[in-house]
């Protein structure tokens, strides 16, 4: 029988770092996976009825996380498989609120923003850091993936908010989020912004940027897209992701080296 203290001990046990180093390859793979999440979700919902599509996305999401947590250390193929499946399911989760329950994009974006803030707050209160260079235990990784899911859902709602509600269109949204994502890059590079804040700022924005690109490529011409189709866009993105991840798996250039960065200890009273 599992004792609560034993479970807590297993969750907090430290081991190898379980997420990749933040390199240019990381942002390339992240951008491709966010676009794939949008295009694959749109294709599945159109090819199947919504309920089976959402169930299939949920199964893929669960299986990918089970595989990821089964790894003892970072493995490129397992990690990016999980990111891709989170992208598909996160997109569906955001779309369900609007399409299934009629929640406006403004409210869904606000809701997922609150959820993401709550995840960050709880993560920091428990671990005293939000750094991806400290993801070396099951508990920290649970917080990490909770934040990733929330960023995908928020980004999906934000992309639809600018494209549809604010009437910028898909291409206009691509331009907008391309400008926004440059903000943390400039802030970190030249204004000495906190690297953890800069990372998560950019991480959140990659989602609406990638989703807007996928929508612009795949949506019909009469709604502002190029009309390539979600299925075709998904296939191309899958091939590109497989090529990038295959290179990372062989070269291991994104494997973090050294010990995790120290956490911030709470002040003693």
Helices and strands as residue ranges (DSSP letters): H 4-12, H 24-47, H 50-70, H 76-95, I 96-100, H 105-127, G 132-134, H 138-160, I 161-165, H 169-190, H 195-218, G 221-223, H 230-251
